[in-house]
Structure formats: structure tokens, C-alpha cells
Amino acid sequence: MSTILSIDTSTKSGSVALIRAGLVVGAQHYNIDKSHSSLLHVMIDELMKNTGTTLEELDAIAISEGPGSYTGLRIGVSAAKGLCYALELPLIAVNTLEAMAYQVYRYSSQVDYLCPMIDARRMEVYAMVKNGSFETVQETEPVIVDEESFVTELADHQVVFFGDGAAKCQEVIQHPNASFVSEVYPSAVEVGLLGAKKYELGQFENVIDFEPFYLKEFRLATAKTSKK
């Protein structure tokens, strides 16, 4: 019976959850932009107290590995690694988009395809496609959305789009087989539930070498200096 603390800081919203024996014991969420560094550890402490659990009772830490916000992912992974080092626990990584897809999959029936999307700015999103059996149809990749996006999947299947990247695509993807679900965000709950499955399979990360799944290189914009 594993007890897993899961963390998601992949977007501006953040969450932590405690999963025991494959069931959700407790979870806490916040949705305040640029607050991971100030709120994450506070939320972990509150979660442990509210569930009557000590850090020493944990068997593993599960982290949402990305894609997502560069800064958010760094903060979450750093916190997860710190706990793993201090408590000598294994680290489990879960794809953020897969966890989002699992969130819809858990409560849906007879769905052809699930397409979670994370906003990557302008008309680009990070996306993947899962089928009704939760098998991967399209691996995680950046997609520039236009009228031709997902035409192959939409030709013969009903596709449900969701996530903060889906809203801006709704006016562009007008295919009759496309539907959109709002209010679906990355959550540590699904990260933990999928993490529990990985724990049973012994699918752990190398804590020393593990890095977030950024998908794209981080670009730092520098201000131009005028010549005198």
C-alpha cells in the first residue's frame, strides 16, 4: 500500500495531493499567478497536517514533468527532488498532458479521442491525443493551430479538446467532430493517481539527472541597448 505525495506546478495554477493505495486522501489547489515559490511548500505542509500524515510515511514523490511553464516546472521539480533527497524516496514523473487527459478519461464514457492542450502563446499549443482506451495516438508535441490542425483525427473520430490552450483554438477548429470542454486544468490528483500506477511498476526517475520536460528550449528575451 503506497503513500505518494504528488505535485503539479506546470501552469499558473498549482496543486498538491496525497494518494494512498491508489485512492485520493486529500488535495489542495491554488490559482494565483507567479505564486509557486511562495505557496507550494505551505500547501504541502497544510496537506500533510490535514490528512494526518507525516513525511516519513511517504513512499514516493510524483511530479508533473511538463510540458508547461519553464519557471513553474523548475520550482515543482526542485521541490520534489529536495524531498526525495531528504527522505530518500523514489521520484516518479508524469506527463502533464497525460494527467490532464486522465482527468477527463476518468469521468467520460464512449469518447473517441481526447486532446489536452496547454497554451504555448500565440496560436501554438502543447498537445497530445489519447484514444478511448487511453492509448497514445499522438505523442506530446508543439502544434501551431490552424484550420488544418488535427484533420486526420477529426476525419473519422469525435475529438474532445480541453485545457487552457483549447479555448483559443475553438474559433479556428470548426470541424463538426470537434467538441470543447472548459475548466480542465493540470492537477496533482491525476499526477498522483498515474504516479501510483508507475510506483507499482517500479518506474522511477534518476533523481540526480532528472530534468523537466520543457518540450521547447527556454528563450530569455534581453532588452536592446541604444548606442550613445
C-alpha positions in Angstrom: 0.0 0.0 0.0 1.9 3.0 -1.3 1.5 6.6 0.0 2.5 9.2 -2.6 2.7 12.9 -2.4 2.1 14.4 -5.9 2.9 17.9 -7.1 1.8 20.0 -10.1 3.2 23.4 -10.9 3.2 23.1 -14.7 1.0 26.2 -15.3 0.0 29.3 -13.3 -2.3 27.1 -11.2 -0.7 24.7 -8.7 -1.8 21.7 -6.6 -0.6 19.0 -4.3 -2.3 15.7 -3.5 -1.9 12.7 -1.3 -2.6 9.3 -2.8 -2.8 6.2 -0.6 -3.4 2.7 -2.0 -4.5 4.3 -5.3 -7.1 6.5 -3.7 -7.2 10.2 -3.1 -6.8 11.0 0.6 -6.6 14.8 0.1 -5.7 17.6 -2.3 -5.2 21.3 -2.2 -5.2 23.8 -5.2 -4.4 27.4 -5.8 -4.8 29.6 -8.8 -2.7 32.6 -8.2 -0.2 33.6 -10.9 3.5 33.6 -10.1 2.9 32.1 -6.6 4.5 28.7 -6.8 7.6 29.7 -4.9 5.7 31.3 -2.0 2.7 28.8 -1.8 3.9 25.4 -2.8 5.7 24.4 0.5 2.9 25.9 2.5 0.4 23.8 0.7 2.4 20.7 1.2 2.6 21.3 4.9 -1.2 22.0 5.1 -2.0 18.9 3.1 0.1 16.7 5.4 -1.5 18.2 8.5 -5.0 17.9 7.2 -4.6 14.3 6.2 -2.8 13.4 9.5 0.2 12.1 7.5 3.9 12.6 8.2 6.6 13.0 5.6 8.2 9.8 7.0 5.1 7.8 5.9 5.6 8.7 2.3 6.8 6.0 -0.2 7.4 8.3 -3.2 7.1 11.7 -4.7 5.3 12.2 -8.0 5.8 15.3 -10.1 4.2 16.7 -13.2 7.1 16.7 -15.5 5.7 19.0 -18.2 5.3 20.4 -20.8 4.3 23.7 -19.3 5.7 26.9 -17.8 9.5 26.9 -17.6 9.6 28.6 -14.2 6.7 26.6 -12.8 8.3 23.3 -13.8 11.6 24.3 -12.3 10.0 25.1 -9.0 8.0 21.9 -8.8 10.8 19.7 -9.8 13.2 21.3 -7.4 10.8 20.8 -4.5 10.2 17.2 -5.5 13.9 16.5 -5.7 14.6 18.1 -2.4 12.0 15.9 -0.7 13.4 12.8 -2.4 16.9 13.6 -1.3 15.9 14.5 2.3 13.6 11.5 2.7 15.5 9.0 0.5 12.4 8.4 -1.6 12.0 7.5 -5.3 10.9 10.1 -7.8 8.0 9.4 -10.3 7.5 11.7 -13.3 4.1 12.0 -15.0 3.5 13.8 -18.3 1.3 16.9 -17.6 -0.9 16.4 -20.7 -1.4 12.7 -19.9 -2.5 13.6 -16.4 -5.0 16.2 -17.9 -6.3 13.5 -20.3 -6.7 11.1 -17.4 -8.8 13.7 -15.6 -11.4 13.7 -18.4 -11.0 10.0 -19.1 -11.9 9.1 -15.5 -15.4 10.7 -15.9 -16.1 10.2 -19.6 -17.5 7.2 -21.4 -17.5 6.3 -25.1 -15.0 9.0 -26.0 -13.2 8.5 -29.3 -10.2 10.8 -28.8 -9.0 13.1 -26.0 -6.8 16.1 -26.8 -5.4 18.0 -23.8 -3.8 21.4 -24.7 -1.6 23.7 -22.8 -1.2 27.3 -24.1 2.2 27.9 -25.6 1.4 31.5 -26.6 0.2 33.0 -29.8 -1.5 30.2 -31.8 0.8 27.5 -30.5 -0.2 24.8 -28.0 1.4 21.7 -26.5 -0.8 18.8 -27.2 -1.2 15.1 -27.3 -4.0 12.7 -28.4 -5.3 9.7 -26.4 -7.9 7.3 -27.7 -10.9 5.9 -25.7 -8.7 3.1 -24.3 -6.3 5.7 -23.0 -3.7 4.7 -25.5 -1.5 7.4 -27.1 -2.5 8.2 -30.7 -0.3 11.3 -31.0 2.8 11.9 -28.8 3.3 15.2 -27.0 4.4 17.9 -29.4 4.1 21.7 -30.0 1.3 22.4 -32.5 0.7 25.6 -34.4 -3.1 25.6 -34.6 -4.9 26.5 -37.9 -7.8 25.2 -39.9 -5.9 22.0 -40.9 -4.9 21.0 -37.4 -6.0 17.5 -36.3 -7.8 17.0 -39.6 -6.7 13.3 -39.7 -8.0 12.6 -36.2 -11.2 14.6 -36.8 -12.0 12.9 -40.2 -13.3 9.7 -38.5 -13.4 10.4 -34.8 -15.1 12.6 -32.3 -12.3 14.6 -30.6 -12.7 16.4 -27.3 -10.3 19.3 -26.8 -9.6 20.8 -23.4 -7.1 22.7 -21.3 -6.1 26.4 -21.3 -4.8 26.0 -24.9 -8.1 24.8 -26.3 -10.1 28.0 -25.7 -8.1 30.0 -28.2 -8.5 27.1 -30.8 -12.3 26.9 -30.6 -12.8 29.5 -33.3 -10.2 28.0 -35.6 -11.1 24.3 -35.3 -14.6 24.3 -36.7 -14.9 20.6 -37.7 -18.3 19.0 -36.7 -16.4 16.2 -34.9 -14.7 18.7 -32.6 -16.0 19.5 -29.2 -14.5 21.6 -26.4 -14.7 21.2 -22.6 -13.8 24.1 -20.3 -12.4 24.3 -16.8 -9.9 21.4 -17.2 -6.6 22.3 -15.7 -3.5 20.3 -14.7 -4.0 18.7 -11.2 -1.8 16.9 -8.8 -4.7 14.4 -8.2 -4.3 12.8 -11.6 -0.5 13.1 -11.4 -0.7 11.1 -8.2 -3.1 8.5 -9.5 -1.0 7.8 -12.5 2.1 8.0 -10.3 0.6 5.2 -8.1 0.4 3.0 -11.2 4.0 3.8 -12.0 5.1 3.0 -8.5 3.6 -0.5 -8.7 5.6 -1.0 -11.9 8.8 0.4 -10.4 9.0 3.2 -13.0 11.2 5.7 -11.1 13.5 8.5 -12.3 17.1 9.1 -11.6 16.8 11.9 -9.0 20.2 13.4 -9.8 19.8 13.6 -13.6 16.1 14.2 -13.9 15.0 17.4 -15.7 11.6 18.8 -16.5 10.1 18.0 -19.9 10.2 21.5 -21.4 9.5 20.3 -25.0 10.9 23.6 -26.3 14.1 25.5 -25.4 13.7 28.3 -22.9 14.3 31.7 -24.6 15.4 34.6 -22.5 14.5 38.0 -24.0 17.1 40.7 -23.5 16.4 44.4 -23.7 18.2 46.2 -26.6 20.6 48.8 -25.5 20.8 52.0 -27.5 24.2 53.2 -28.7 25.4 56.5 -27.4 
